């Protein structure tokens, strides 16, 4: 569907030659809000909140580096012929959530092992914060006009997109064509996941580790379908989208781990720390 583009300014603040982009500001806002929620929950459970702060301090740079490495590896043809510094230009976008999760989870695992703290307890505390941070972070993609879907049909616009705030439609108007705001679909899915995880945590008090594993399942399920709509997917080979394949693997792995921990007695505590009788 044709449209008239009026893109928002990607620069949040200009300080002389230094440009601070909305992308980075939004990602940082999501991270800080997530950290605040996680530290509050740590205090409620009687867990030293410094553990969570330390994990985040170490995990954020590790997540950014892994997210960028992941993206560059699967988009190597895009960077191979250009200047070497483009590999580091994350302010232009181009970081992969799955890469960030790998970096963050590995960091958390190493930290908890060194400190003698339960890895599953810390990831359960962090899970709602992670998915909320992802919901907010997708708006950074919105400001960069990336992570969008294919062109919108006129009927879809009339039945759905015309009811969205005008600034969203204008930002999704790229090169005179209106595109699906898949960033918005994923953001809303993640907000739903945030609510589900809070209900699971406070109402049902599941076994330790199952809040985090439920996050993995929820996020991966939504990501699988939303990824199929995107035009900027990373491909493993042929028509196999990397994010879709990894989403399927993560869902299967999370279910297997959840069942295994219950069957073997490893999940011997509830979320609140009480022993399973």
C-alpha positions in Angstrom: 0.0 0.0 0.0 1.4 3.4 -1.0 1.9 6.1 1.6 3.7 9.4 2.2 6.8 8.9 4.4 7.4 11.2 7.4 10.0 9.4 9.4 10.8 10.4 13.0 14.3 11.7 13.8 16.4 8.8 15.0 18.6 11.1 17.1 17.5 11.6 20.7 20.1 14.2 21.5 22.9 15.9 19.6 26.0 17.0 21.7 28.3 18.6 19.2 29.7 15.7 17.1 28.2 13.1 19.4 24.8 11.7 18.5 22.7 9.9 21.0 20.2 7.7 19.2 16.7 6.8 20.3 17.6 3.2 19.7 20.2 3.1 22.5 18.0 5.2 24.8 15.1 2.9 24.5 17.2 -0.3 24.9 18.8 1.3 28.0 15.4 2.3 29.4 14.1 -1.3 29.1 17.2 -2.7 30.8 17.0 -0.3 33.7 13.3 -0.9 34.3 13.9 -4.6 34.1 16.7 -4.3 36.7 14.6 -2.2 39.0 11.8 -4.8 38.9 14.3 -7.7 39.5 16.0 -6.0 42.4 12.6 -5.4 44.1 11.7 -9.0 43.6 15.0 -10.1 45.0 14.4 -8.0 48.1 10.9 -9.5 48.5 12.4 -13.0 48.4 15.2 -12.1 50.8 17.8 -12.5 48.2 20.8 -10.1 48.2 19.9 -7.6 45.4 23.6 -7.0 44.8 23.6 -10.4 43.1 21.1 -9.3 40.5 22.8 -5.9 40.0 26.2 -7.7 39.5 24.7 -10.2 37.0 23.1 -7.3 35.0 26.3 -5.3 35.1 28.3 -8.2 33.6 25.5 -9.6 31.4 24.6 -6.4 29.5 28.0 -5.9 27.8 28.2 -9.7 27.2 24.7 -9.7 25.7 25.5 -6.7 23.4 28.7 -8.3 22.2 27.1 -11.7 21.6 24.1 -10.2 20.0 26.3 -8.3 17.5 28.5 -11.3 16.9 25.5 -13.5 16.2 24.0 -10.9 13.8 27.3 -10.3 11.9 28.0 -14.0 11.5 24.7 -14.6 9.8 24.9 -11.4 7.8 28.6 -11.7 6.9 28.1 -11.0 3.2 26.7 -7.6 4.2 29.9 -6.6 6.0 32.6 -8.5 4.2 33.0 -5.9 1.4 32.6 -2.8 3.5 34.8 -0.9 6.0 35.7 -2.9 9.0 34.2 -0.4 11.5 30.7 -1.2 10.2 30.9 -4.4 12.2 30.8 -2.3 15.4 28.1 0.2 14.3 25.3 -1.1 16.6 23.7 2.3 16.7 22.6 1.6 13.2 20.7 -1.5 14.5 21.6 -5.1 13.7 21.7 -7.0 17.0 20.0 -10.3 17.4 17.9 -11.1 20.5 18.9 -14.7 20.5 22.5 -13.8 20.6 21.9 -11.4 23.5 20.1 -14.2 25.4 22.9 -16.6 24.9 25.4 -14.0 26.2 23.2 -13.1 29.2 22.4 -16.6 30.2 26.0 -17.8 30.0 27.1 -14.8 32.1 24.4 -15.6 34.7 25.4 -19.2 34.8 29.1 -18.5 35.3 28.3 -15.8 37.9 25.9 -18.0 40.0 28.4 -20.9 39.9 31.2 -18.7 41.2 29.0 -17.2 43.9 27.3 -20.4 44.9 23.9 -19.0 44.2 21.0 -20.9 42.5 21.1 -20.2 38.8 17.4 -21.2 38.4 16.4 -18.9 41.3 18.1 -15.9 39.7 16.7 -16.6 36.2 13.2 -17.0 37.6 13.5 -13.6 39.2 14.9 -12.1 36.0 12.5 -13.7 33.5 9.6 -11.1 33.7 12.2 -8.3 33.6 13.8 -9.8 30.5 10.6 -10.1 28.5 9.5 -6.6 29.6 12.8 -5.3 28.5 12.3 -7.0 25.1 8.9 -5.5 24.8 10.3 -2.0 25.3 13.4 -2.7 23.2 11.4 -3.4 20.1 10.5 0.3 20.0 14.1 0.9 19.3 13.7 -1.1 16.2 10.6 1.1 15.4 12.8 4.2 15.6 15.3 2.6 13.2 12.5 1.5 10.9 13.7 -2.1 11.1 12.3 -5.5 12.2 9.2 -4.8 10.1 7.1 -7.1 8.0 6.1 -7.1 4.4 3.9 -4.5 2.6 0.5 -3.9 4.0 -2.6 -4.6 1.9 -5.3 -2.0 1.6 -7.8 -4.3 3.3 -5.5 -4.9 6.3 -5.0 -1.2 6.6 -8.7 -0.6 6.6 -9.4 -3.4 9.1 -6.5 -2.8 11.5 -3.8 -0.3 10.9 -6.0 2.7 10.4 -6.8 2.4 14.1 -3.2 2.6 15.2 -1.7 5.9 16.3 -0.7 7.9 13.3 2.9 8.1 14.3 3.3 4.3 14.0 1.8 4.3 10.5 4.1 7.2 9.5 7.2 5.4 10.8 6.2 2.2 9.0 5.9 4.2 5.7 9.3 3.4 4.2 10.2 4.5 0.7 6.6 5.2 0.0 5.3 1.8 1.0 3.5 0.9 4.3 4.9 -2.1 6.0 3.6 -4.4 8.8 4.7 -3.2 12.2 6.0 -6.6 13.4 8.0 -4.8 16.1 4.6 -3.8 17.5 3.2 -7.4 17.3 6.2 -8.7 19.2 6.1 -5.9 21.7 2.5 -6.7 22.5 3.2 -10.4 22.6 6.0 -9.8 25.1 3.8 -7.6 27.3 1.3 -10.4 27.4 4.1 -12.8 28.4 5.2 -10.4 31.2 1.7 -10.6 32.6 1.5 -14.4 32.2 4.8 -14.8 34.0 3.8 -12.6 36.9 0.5 -14.6 37.3 2.5 -17.8 37.1 5.0 -16.6 39.7 2.6 -15.1 42.3 -0.6 -17.2 41.9 0.8 -20.7 41.1 4.3 -20.6 42.8 5.8 -23.2 40.3 8.9 -25.2 40.8 12.1 -23.3 40.7 13.3 -22.8 37.1 9.9 -23.1 35.6 9.2 -19.4 35.4 12.3 -18.9 33.3 11.6 -22.0 31.2 8.0 -20.7 30.7 9.5 -17.4 29.5 11.6 -19.3 26.9 8.5 -21.2 25.6 6.3 -18.1 25.5 8.8 -15.9 23.8 9.9 -18.5 21.3 6.4 -19.5 20.3 5.5 -15.9 19.5 8.8 -15.2 17.8 8.4 -18.2 15.5 5.2 -16.8 13.9 6.2 -13.1 13.9 9.6 -14.0 12.4 7.8 -15.5 9.4 6.3 -12.1 8.6 9.6 -10.2 8.7 11.6 -9.1 5.7 15.0 -8.8 7.4 15.3 -12.3 8.8 18.7 -14.0 9.2 18.8 -17.2 7.3 20.7 -20.4 8.3 20.6 -22.0 4.8 18.1 -21.9 2.0 14.7 -20.7 3.2 15.3 -21.8 6.8 15.1 -18.7 9.0 17.6 -18.8 11.9 15.2 -17.3 14.5 12.4 -19.8 13.6 14.7 -22.8 13.9 16.2 -21.7 17.1 12.7 -20.9 18.5 11.6 -24.5 17.8 14.8 -25.9 19.4 14.3 -23.7 22.5 10.7 -24.7 23.0 11.6 -28.4 22.8 14.6 -27.9 25.0 12.7 -25.9 27.7 10.0 -28.6 27.8 12.6 -31.4 28.1 14.5 -29.6 30.9 11.3 -28.9 32.8 10.2 -32.5 32.7 13.7 -33.8 33.4 14.1 -31.6 36.5 10.8 -32.8 37.9 11.4 -36.5 37.1 14.9 -36.5 38.6 14.0 -34.4 41.7 16.2 -31.5 40.7 13.3 -29.2 40.9 13.0 -29.8 44.6 12.0 -26.2 45.6 9.2 -23.9 44.7 9.7 -20.5 43.3 9.4 -18.9 46.8 12.2 -21.2 48.1 10.1 -23.6 50.1 11.0 -27.3 49.7 8.7 -29.6 47.7 7.2 -32.1 50.0 
